[in-house]
């Protein structure tokens, strides 16, 4: 199995086990020293145990669906649809792998929707 295929399968398992709340399988996808970052909130979680707990204790009845996965070597990017109750959002998540094909680093981007600034209507198509 190639490095790209291996990490892609690891990330697929990561998302599937998160949705299933299978925290043992989720933990198995992670390097012991995994680093998780949320740039919007300037938060960082270091280590497998803390990161599993961070996800296990996330509040609300949340669910996720993977929309797309792009893999290249030891890097994977996913586009996910996330719901908490009636709130929906999309996230872009960047993963880096270690030599054993586990997830070593994750950066999540959860953009809030907003209206674009005025003055560029002649350049864009809204949908």
mmCIF file of the C-alpha atoms, coordinates in Angstrom:
data_MODEL
# 
_entry.id   MODEL 
# 
loop_
_atom_site.group_PDB 
_atom_site.id 
_atom_site.type_symbol 
_atom_site.label_atom_id 
_atom_site.label_alt_id 
_atom_site.label_comp_id 
_atom_site.label_asym_id 
_atom_site.label_entity_id 
_atom_site.label_seq_id 
_atom_site.pdbx_PDB_ins_code 
_atom_site.Cartn_x 
_atom_site.Cartn_y 
_atom_site.Cartn_z 
_atom_site.occupancy 
_atom_site.B_iso_or_equiv 
_atom_site.pdbx_formal_charge 
_atom_site.auth_seq_id 
_atom_site.auth_comp_id 
_atom_site.auth_asym_id 
_atom_site.auth_atom_id 
_atom_site.pdbx_PDB_model_num 
ATOM 1   C CA . UNK A 1 1   ? 0.000   0.000  0.000   1.00 0.00 ? 1   UNK A CA 1 
ATOM 2   C CA . UNK A 1 2   ? 1.362   3.416  -0.910  1.00 0.00 ? 2   UNK A CA 1 
ATOM 3   C CA . UNK A 1 3   ? 1.893   6.153  1.651   1.00 0.00 ? 3   UNK A CA 1 
ATOM 4   C CA . UNK A 1 4   ? -0.937  8.186  0.090   1.00 0.00 ? 4   UNK A CA 1 
ATOM 5   C CA . UNK A 1 5   ? -3.372  5.259  0.196   1.00 0.00 ? 5   UNK A CA 1 
ATOM 6   C CA . UNK A 1 6   ? -2.398  4.355  3.762   1.00 0.00 ? 6   UNK A CA 1 
ATOM 7   C CA . UNK A 1 7   ? -2.966  7.824  5.224   1.00 0.00 ? 7   UNK A CA 1 
ATOM 8   C CA . UNK A 1 8   ? -6.154  8.280  3.207   1.00 0.00 ? 8   UNK A CA 1 
ATOM 9   C CA . UNK A 1 9   ? -7.552  5.048  4.689   1.00 0.00 ? 9   UNK A CA 1 
ATOM 10  C CA . UNK A 1 10  ? -6.487  6.221  8.161   1.00 0.00 ? 10  UNK A CA 1 
ATOM 11  C CA . UNK A 1 11  ? -8.359  9.505  7.689   1.00 0.00 ? 11  UNK A CA 1 
ATOM 12  C CA . UNK A 1 12  ? -11.434 7.665  6.372   1.00 0.00 ? 12  UNK A CA 1 
ATOM 13  C CA . UNK A 1 13  ? -11.358 5.523  9.531   1.00 0.00 ? 13  UNK A CA 1 
ATOM 14  C CA . UNK A 1 14  ? -10.852 8.648  11.664  1.00 0.00 ? 14  UNK A CA 1 
ATOM 15  C CA . UNK A 1 15  ? -14.041 10.258 10.353  1.00 0.00 ? 15  UNK A CA 1 
ATOM 16  C CA . UNK A 1 16  ? -16.094 7.046  10.373  1.00 0.00 ? 16  UNK A CA 1 
ATOM 17  C CA . UNK A 1 17  ? -15.094 6.210  13.943  1.00 0.00 ? 17  UNK A CA 1 
ATOM 18  C CA . UNK A 1 18  ? -15.794 9.795  15.097  1.00 0.00 ? 18  UNK A CA 1 
ATOM 19  C CA . UNK A 1 19  ? -19.310 9.623  13.637  1.00 0.00 ? 19  UNK A CA 1 
ATOM 20  C CA . UNK A 1 20  ? -19.826 6.173  15.225  1.00 0.00 ? 20  UNK A CA 1 
ATOM 21  C CA . UNK A 1 21  ? -18.429 7.409  18.573  1.00 0.00 ? 21  UNK A CA 1 
ATOM 22  C CA . UNK A 1 22  ? -15.998 4.481  18.473  1.00 0.00 ? 22  UNK A CA 1 
ATOM 23  C CA . UNK A 1 23  ? -13.306 6.184  20.526  1.00 0.00 ? 23  UNK A CA 1 
ATOM 24  C CA . UNK A 1 24  ? -11.003 3.154  20.546  1.00 0.00 ? 24  UNK A CA 1 
ATOM 25  C CA . UNK A 1 25  ? -10.892 3.008  16.738  1.00 0.00 ? 25  UNK A CA 1 
ATOM 26  C CA . UNK A 1 26  ? -10.613 6.811  16.632  1.00 0.00 ? 26  UNK A CA 1 
ATOM 27  C CA . UNK A 1 27  ? -7.605  6.721  18.982  1.00 0.00 ? 27  UNK A CA 1 
ATOM 28  C CA . UNK A 1 28  ? -5.965  4.017  16.848  1.00 0.00 ? 28  UNK A CA 1 
ATOM 29  C CA . UNK A 1 29  ? -5.774  6.477  13.914  1.00 0.00 ? 29  UNK A CA 1 
ATOM 30  C CA . UNK A 1 30  ? -3.700  8.950  15.937  1.00 0.00 ? 30  UNK A CA 1 
ATOM 31  C CA . UNK A 1 31  ? -0.004  9.242  16.710  1.00 0.00 ? 31  UNK A CA 1 
ATOM 32  C CA . UNK A 1 32  ? 0.690   9.405  20.453  1.00 0.00 ? 32  UNK A CA 1 
ATOM 33  C CA . UNK A 1 33  ? 1.974   12.969 20.085  1.00 0.00 ? 33  UNK A CA 1 
ATOM 34  C CA . UNK A 1 34  ? -0.741  14.202 17.696  1.00 0.00 ? 34  UNK A CA 1 
ATOM 35  C CA . UNK A 1 35  ? -1.241  17.976 17.594  1.00 0.00 ? 35  UNK A CA 1 
ATOM 36  C CA . UNK A 1 36  ? -4.683  19.419 16.834  1.00 0.00 ? 36  UNK A CA 1 
ATOM 37  C CA . UNK A 1 37  ? -5.121  23.107 15.998  1.00 0.00 ? 37  UNK A CA 1 
ATOM 38  C CA . UNK A 1 38  ? -8.164  25.346 15.507  1.00 0.00 ? 38  UNK A CA 1 
ATOM 39  C CA . UNK A 1 39  ? -6.855  28.604 14.018  1.00 0.00 ? 39  UNK A CA 1 
ATOM 40  C CA . UNK A 1 40  ? -10.167 30.482 14.398  1.00 0.00 ? 40  UNK A CA 1 
ATOM 41  C CA . UNK A 1 41  ? -10.195 30.018 18.176  1.00 0.00 ? 41  UNK A CA 1 
ATOM 42  C CA . UNK A 1 42  ? -6.431  29.864 18.608  1.00 0.00 ? 42  UNK A CA 1 
ATOM 43  C CA . UNK A 1 43  ? -6.737  26.518 20.433  1.00 0.00 ? 43  UNK A CA 1 
ATOM 44  C CA . UNK A 1 44  ? -4.249  23.652 20.377  1.00 0.00 ? 44  UNK A CA 1 
ATOM 45  C CA . UNK A 1 45  ? -4.576  20.161 21.844  1.00 0.00 ? 45  UNK A CA 1 
ATOM 46  C CA . UNK A 1 46  ? -1.431  18.056 22.276  1.00 0.00 ? 46  UNK A CA 1 
ATOM 47  C CA . UNK A 1 47  ? -1.418  14.295 22.668  1.00 0.00 ? 47  UNK A CA 1 
ATOM 48  C CA . UNK A 1 48  ? -3.715  11.415 21.781  1.00 0.00 ? 48  UNK A CA 1 
ATOM 49  C CA . UNK A 1 49  ? -5.416  11.091 25.171  1.00 0.00 ? 49  UNK A CA 1 
ATOM 50  C CA . UNK A 1 50  ? -6.386  14.775 25.376  1.00 0.00 ? 50  UNK A CA 1 
ATOM 51  C CA . UNK A 1 51  ? -7.503  14.897 21.762  1.00 0.00 ? 51  UNK A CA 1 
ATOM 52  C CA . UNK A 1 52  ? -9.740  11.820 22.074  1.00 0.00 ? 52  UNK A CA 1 
ATOM 53  C CA . UNK A 1 53  ? -11.272 13.332 25.201  1.00 0.00 ? 53  UNK A CA 1 
ATOM 54  C CA . UNK A 1 54  ? -11.760 16.675 23.408  1.00 0.00 ? 54  UNK A CA 1 
ATOM 55  C CA . UNK A 1 55  ? -13.859 14.899 20.767  1.00 0.00 ? 55  UNK A CA 1 
ATOM 56  C CA . UNK A 1 56  ? -15.645 12.514 23.123  1.00 0.00 ? 56  UNK A CA 1 
ATOM 57  C CA . UNK A 1 57  ? -16.779 15.433 25.307  1.00 0.00 ? 57  UNK A CA 1 
ATOM 58  C CA . UNK A 1 58  ? -17.837 17.723 22.442  1.00 0.00 ? 58  UNK A CA 1 
ATOM 59  C CA . UNK A 1 59  ? -21.309 18.965 23.435  1.00 0.00 ? 59  UNK A CA 1 
ATOM 60  C CA . UNK A 1 60  ? -24.553 18.386 21.598  1.00 0.00 ? 60  UNK A CA 1 
ATOM 61  C CA . UNK A 1 61  ? -25.934 15.783 19.264  1.00 0.00 ? 61  UNK A CA 1 
ATOM 62  C CA . UNK A 1 62  ? -23.421 16.258 16.472  1.00 0.00 ? 62  UNK A CA 1 
ATOM 63  C CA . UNK A 1 63  ? -22.976 14.328 13.239  1.00 0.00 ? 63  UNK A CA 1 
ATOM 64  C CA . UNK A 1 64  ? -20.627 14.575 10.314  1.00 0.00 ? 64  UNK A CA 1 
ATOM 65  C CA . UNK A 1 65  ? -20.415 13.461 6.728   1.00 0.00 ? 65  UNK A CA 1 
ATOM 66  C CA . UNK A 1 66  ? -17.294 13.457 4.591   1.00 0.00 ? 66  UNK A CA 1 
ATOM 67  C CA . UNK A 1 67  ? -17.902 15.294 1.330   1.00 0.00 ? 67  UNK A CA 1 
ATOM 68  C CA . UNK A 1 68  ? -14.451 14.925 -0.239  1.00 0.00 ? 68  UNK A CA 1 
ATOM 69  C CA . UNK A 1 69  ? -10.982 13.578 0.525   1.00 0.00 ? 69  UNK A CA 1 
ATOM 70  C CA . UNK A 1 70  ? -7.815  14.565 -1.333  1.00 0.00 ? 70  UNK A CA 1 
ATOM 71  C CA . UNK A 1 71  ? -4.591  12.737 -0.486  1.00 0.00 ? 71  UNK A CA 1 
ATOM 72  C CA . UNK A 1 72  ? -0.997  13.318 -1.528  1.00 0.00 ? 72  UNK A CA 1 
ATOM 73  C CA . UNK A 1 73  ? 1.853   11.540 0.230   1.00 0.00 ? 73  UNK A CA 1 
ATOM 74  C CA . UNK A 1 74  ? 1.746   12.232 3.962   1.00 0.00 ? 74  UNK A CA 1 
ATOM 75  C CA . UNK A 1 75  ? -0.912  14.974 3.552   1.00 0.00 ? 75  UNK A CA 1 
ATOM 76  C CA . UNK A 1 76  ? -4.697  14.602 3.372   1.00 0.00 ? 76  UNK A CA 1 
ATOM 77  C CA . UNK A 1 77  ? -7.360  17.298 3.101   1.00 0.00 ? 77  UNK A CA 1 
ATOM 78  C CA . UNK A 1 78  ? -11.025 16.660 3.817   1.00 0.00 ? 78  UNK A CA 1 
ATOM 79  C CA . UNK A 1 79  ? -14.177 18.657 3.312   1.00 0.00 ? 79  UNK A CA 1 
ATOM 80  C CA . UNK A 1 80  ? -16.795 17.668 5.883   1.00 0.00 ? 80  UNK A CA 1 
ATOM 81  C CA . UNK A 1 81  ? -20.395 18.584 6.586   1.00 0.00 ? 81  UNK A CA 1 
ATOM 82  C CA . UNK A 1 82  ? -21.015 18.928 10.324  1.00 0.00 ? 82  UNK A CA 1 
ATOM 83  C CA . UNK A 1 83  ? -24.317 19.318 12.165  1.00 0.00 ? 83  UNK A CA 1 
ATOM 84  C CA . UNK A 1 84  ? -25.051 20.057 15.793  1.00 0.00 ? 84  UNK A CA 1 
ATOM 85  C CA . UNK A 1 85  ? -28.790 19.962 16.341  1.00 0.00 ? 85  UNK A CA 1 
ATOM 86  C CA . UNK A 1 86  ? -30.206 22.266 13.644  1.00 0.00 ? 86  UNK A CA 1 
ATOM 87  C CA . UNK A 1 87  ? -26.922 24.111 12.999  1.00 0.00 ? 87  UNK A CA 1 
ATOM 88  C CA . UNK A 1 88  ? -25.008 23.079 9.873   1.00 0.00 ? 88  UNK A CA 1 
ATOM 89  C CA . UNK A 1 89  ? -21.504 23.976 8.808   1.00 0.00 ? 89  UNK A CA 1 
ATOM 90  C CA . UNK A 1 90  ? -18.753 22.821 6.499   1.00 0.00 ? 90  UNK A CA 1 
ATOM 91  C CA . UNK A 1 91  ? -15.164 22.387 7.525   1.00 0.00 ? 91  UNK A CA 1 
ATOM 92  C CA . UNK A 1 92  ? -11.848 21.935 5.786   1.00 0.00 ? 92  UNK A CA 1 
ATOM 93  C CA . UNK A 1 93  ? -9.441  19.732 7.701   1.00 0.00 ? 93  UNK A CA 1 
ATOM 94  C CA . UNK A 1 94  ? -5.754  19.269 6.944   1.00 0.00 ? 94  UNK A CA 1 
ATOM 95  C CA . UNK A 1 95  ? -4.006  16.098 8.137   1.00 0.00 ? 95  UNK A CA 1 
ATOM 96  C CA . UNK A 1 96  ? -0.330  15.173 8.236   1.00 0.00 ? 96  UNK A CA 1 
ATOM 97  C CA . UNK A 1 97  ? 0.822   11.632 8.791   1.00 0.00 ? 97  UNK A CA 1 
ATOM 98  C CA . UNK A 1 98  ? 3.717   10.022 10.583  1.00 0.00 ? 98  UNK A CA 1 
ATOM 99  C CA . UNK A 1 99  ? 6.029   7.248  9.353   1.00 0.00 ? 99  UNK A CA 1 
ATOM 100 C CA . UNK A 1 100 ? 3.569   4.598  10.608  1.00 0.00 ? 100 UNK A CA 1 
ATOM 101 C CA . UNK A 1 101 ? 0.608   6.007  8.677   1.00 0.00 ? 101 UNK A CA 1 
ATOM 102 C CA . UNK A 1 102 ? -1.077  7.514  11.716  1.00 0.00 ? 102 UNK A CA 1 
ATOM 103 C CA . UNK A 1 103 ? -2.344  11.070 11.989  1.00 0.00 ? 103 UNK A CA 1 
ATOM 104 C CA . UNK A 1 104 ? 0.350   13.318 13.470  1.00 0.00 ? 104 UNK A CA 1 
ATOM 105 C CA . UNK A 1 105 ? -1.197  16.771 12.985  1.00 0.00 ? 105 UNK A CA 1 
ATOM 106 C CA . UNK A 1 106 ? -4.633  18.190 12.246  1.00 0.00 ? 106 UNK A CA 1 
ATOM 107 C CA . UNK A 1 107 ? -5.666  21.758 11.443  1.00 0.00 ? 107 UNK A CA 1 
ATOM 108 C CA . UNK A 1 108 ? -9.414  22.387 11.257  1.00 0.00 ? 108 UNK A CA 1 
ATOM 109 C CA . UNK A 1 109 ? -11.015 25.364 9.582   1.00 0.00 ? 109 UNK A CA 1 
ATOM 110 C CA . UNK A 1 110 ? -14.704 25.904 10.343  1.00 0.00 ? 110 UNK A CA 1 
ATOM 111 C CA . UNK A 1 111 ? -15.667 29.065 8.501   1.00 0.00 ? 111 UNK A CA 1 
ATOM 112 C CA . UNK A 1 112 ? -18.721 31.013 9.526   1.00 0.00 ? 112 UNK A CA 1 
ATOM 113 C CA . UNK A 1 113 ? -20.911 32.149 6.625   1.00 0.00 ? 113 UNK A CA 1 
ATOM 114 C CA . UNK A 1 114 ? -20.957 35.871 5.876   1.00 0.00 ? 114 UNK A CA 1 
ATOM 115 C CA . UNK A 1 115 ? -22.169 38.259 3.221   1.00 0.00 ? 115 UNK A CA 1 
ATOM 116 C CA . UNK A 1 116 ? -19.499 39.410 0.789   1.00 0.00 ? 116 UNK A CA 1 
ATOM 117 C CA . UNK A 1 117 ? -18.467 43.049 0.774   1.00 0.00 ? 117 UNK A CA 1 
ATOM 118 C CA . UNK A 1 118 ? -20.209 45.405 -1.654  1.00 0.00 ? 118 UNK A CA 1 
ATOM 119 C CA . UNK A 1 119 ? -18.574 46.524 -4.854  1.00 0.00 ? 119 UNK A CA 1 
ATOM 120 C CA . UNK A 1 120 ? -17.630 43.289 -6.561  1.00 0.00 ? 120 UNK A CA 1 
ATOM 121 C CA . UNK A 1 121 ? -21.020 42.273 -7.916  1.00 0.00 ? 121 UNK A CA 1 
ATOM 122 C CA . UNK A 1 122 ? -19.741 42.782 -11.472 1.00 0.00 ? 122 UNK A CA 1 
ATOM 123 C CA . UNK A 1 123 ? -17.072 40.135 -10.895 1.00 0.00 ? 123 UNK A CA 1 
ATOM 124 C CA . UNK A 1 124 ? -18.887 37.326 -9.153  1.00 0.00 ? 124 UNK A CA 1 
ATOM 125 C CA . UNK A 1 125 ? -21.804 34.980 -9.577  1.00 0.00 ? 125 UNK A CA 1 
ATOM 126 C CA . UNK A 1 126 ? -23.825 34.303 -6.421  1.00 0.00 ? 126 UNK A CA 1 
ATOM 127 C CA . UNK A 1 127 ? -25.361 30.878 -5.837  1.00 0.00 ? 127 UNK A CA 1 
# 
